[in-house]
Amino acid sequence: MGKPRLRMKTELNYRRGSTAHYCSQCNFYVSKFDVKLLDGTSSGIVQPRCRVIGLRNSRRYRINPDGICDKYDNSKYMSRLLGCGGR
């Protein structure tokens, strides 16, 4: 029943996020991915994606901004918060 889970999500242990870390804070997070139709035109639907899991048009590649996986990396995000300028 339901949609099958993407193998990459299983390999990366994609799950609900903890209280401190989320996909939306990760460097690989893409908040505004424009989903295309089969003929290549824009559908007008914008969904979050992950560069590690994949940037494809299938609904299986959609991620939850409140999730987390084993490839979580927020070094750039933390440097912006701390005011280090990404150094």
C-alpha positions in Angstrom: 0.0 0.0 0.0 1.1 3.6 -0.5 4.1 4.7 -2.5 7.3 2.7 -2.4 10.2 4.2 -0.5 13.2 5.5 -2.5 16.3 3.3 -2.0 18.5 6.3 -1.4 16.3 7.4 1.5 16.7 4.0 3.1 20.5 4.0 2.6 20.8 7.4 4.2 18.5 6.5 7.1 16.1 9.4 6.2 13.7 9.9 9.2 11.9 12.5 11.3 14.2 15.1 12.6 15.4 15.5 16.2 14.7 18.6 18.2 17.9 20.2 17.3 18.6 19.4 13.6 16.4 19.5 10.5 16.7 19.1 6.7 15.8 22.7 6.3 19.1 23.7 8.1 21.2 21.4 5.9 23.6 22.7 3.2 22.1 20.2 0.7 18.5 21.4 1.2 16.7 23.0 -1.8 13.6 24.7 -0.6 12.1 25.8 -4.0 12.4 23.0 -6.6 10.1 23.6 -9.6 8.5 20.3 -10.5 8.3 19.7 -14.3 5.6 17.9 -16.3 6.4 15.0 -18.6 6.8 17.3 -21.6 9.3 19.4 -19.7 7.1 22.4 -19.0 6.7 23.9 -15.5 3.8 22.6 -13.5 3.8 25.5 -11.1 4.3 23.2 -8.1 7.3 24.0 -5.9 8.4 21.4 -3.4 11.5 20.8 -1.2 14.3 18.5 -2.4 17.7 17.3 -1.2 20.8 17.4 -3.5 22.1 14.2 -1.9 18.8 12.2 -2.3 18.1 13.6 -5.8 16.6 16.4 -7.7 14.1 14.6 -9.8 10.5 15.3 -10.6 9.0 12.2 -9.0 7.1 12.6 -5.7 9.4 9.9 -4.2 12.2 12.5 -4.2 10.1 15.0 -2.1 11.5 15.5 1.4 10.0 16.9 4.6 11.9 20.0 5.9 11.5 18.6 9.4 13.3 15.4 8.5 17.0 14.4 8.8 19.4 11.9 7.3 22.9 10.6 8.0 24.4 13.0 5.4 23.2 16.0 7.4 25.7 18.9 7.2 25.0 22.4 8.4 28.5 23.9 8.6 27.6 26.8 6.2 24.3 27.4 8.0 26.0 27.6 11.4 28.7 30.0 10.1 25.9 32.3 8.9 24.2 32.2 12.2 27.5 32.8 14.1 28.5 35.7 11.8 31.7 34.0 10.6 30.9 34.7 6.9 31.5 31.1 5.8 35.2 31.0 6.7 
